[in-house]
């Protein structure tokens, strides 16, 4: 006797199928993703693709306009702007990703924990979050830098801290809804530990809004880094960083050598724009309410 | 032409050029009237008291209200030796083997409240400046170490008795901060002048809006007859350079009196053409790169020598002068001074060798010997663009050429000074900025902290103090110059206590209708505006 299986055959779609579908449905998001990917490749492979040493002064080539030798021109120290922008992508992405991920994950833990435990833990955590969120991101970051000083690590800390409550607040809202569903009660009555319930049953259900927020955070963090550097409170010369390049060129060379400020400004704007477009598209793709629109 | 004469000639010609640039065409008669508006590149000064403060923000706002005993010649301020009477009647010849100076005071001077100014006022002010009473601070106390006492035998005479004869006395006496306040008020409340103004200068106080503006009007009773030419002035505080450049571009201000970077000069000249004039001068200010000898490995002279040897000043100075307010390679002494080293003398010291490849090879060898190859350290700097950050960025690139890995830590002014005073840095960019060119006193910056409180190198060195004192007490100019060289070689070459960077370059862009004002080697000098007029 032959057994008849009733299970439908598993159709395995090629990996690029999802990507193509995403590209078809979210052309702007795809454009954003391309910007992000190009920026990431530039940052990761700076040593190989940058035509010049980004910190080497060349007094024979000071404030040269864009040319065949220097595609984006040179700055006041004769440093190649294209090379500095390529290396600057690394600085932006390191600070952007580290701040966003650390701030995001800390916010995720605090948000889910706050929702799950409720009671006085929730009350205290949320009031602390309220206090932190009362300050705009850049003001909070300025305060942190003023206390701890400048430098890459301190800038990361300065941007990470204000991102934590923003993430925690959103994650908590999603987690509050999940806390009430029967399978969480079932897990509790089955005697599962708190970490297991949080990590296996709650966190996976808030990952979608979390990931969307993470992409927005990277863009915000890059912008905050550029703002701090522009104010002279971020990373310091001779580290190639877009905000710092803008600061060095905008005021003194706006009329005599505008390329010094224009290209780093464009790099900042394009990258933040790319993360923003990609984040929006990701939200549309993940959110079931928006998916079929 | 031998080297010293050649350098002296170069210095004189530079001074002459600066003077000629600024001198109104012969036959120009000053016109009376008009209000001069100028920018002060700072926020509000900490106080209005010249005796207490060191900042140009105080001086640029208040100098037009006050008189001083003597001053640099306002018609020849680029000279480092031309001093004239302001309140006195004649520059005195020293007596008692150069240890006594007797000044006769003018009889026609009145304070702005109408009361007469006498020698008693002058003497009391100098007594307070040299020996401030308890609770009163004097920023210039240390400049007057040579003065034993100030006497006032009659209403027209002030006598300065010195502990030892020195050429440093007259330049120190021409300090532009040494305002002559009213004696009665000074004795009643020495701190009154921190918030109030009452002098005898060419302009009378009208109003002060903290951090915004200072206004003055012509003093009709001014003792230099015919002056001032202006009806008044408005000084506007604006810390941001773009604001100041915009103000001059739009003719909302005629100038500023500190200094602008080359990019601002180029921009204004390009846009305004002959509507502006440019005056430039070597500036009695210099950034120093000072290792903290209390920290390893900077206590090792080989490491300090390597830091100096890596920097190519001869190539760096002309390049930096295009983007920053620096210009001239020099030693410890202001380059325009007769006490300054010649190029040949400098080229014998580390950090000045003409062959930079040989210099850097020696630096690498010294680092290897000291076990400091590939040394990583932090260069502390002040959050001021011109020229601090330019100097820092340049030095870091130069050091990278001998394998050093240096990062820059930029601090706002308050924390920067805290770190300097607490010694919490590896190597720092700092500065030595003086007003009247007075090499004998100006070089005291390299003396240990126990002698000169604003030294941050963290070293004590009796030999350095001995060399300095020998030079300070020498009255023969030729011998004094030789002793200055010995001090310089010891501080910059033997011990490398600090590394000189190119001396600053003062660039001023002014509306062409502003006449009579001449540039000097210091942004602290020639600011009472008595001889300034508007050709409108």
Interface residues (C-beta under 8 A of the other chain):
Chain A: X55 X56 X57 X59 X62 X63 X76 X77 X149 X150 X151 X232 X236 X237 X238 X239 X251 X252 X253 X255 X256
Chain B: X240 X241 X242 X261 X263 X264 X266 X267 X270 X271 X315 X316 X319 X322 X323 X381 X383 X385 X389 X392 X393 X394 X396 X397 X400 X407 X408 X409 X410 X411 X415
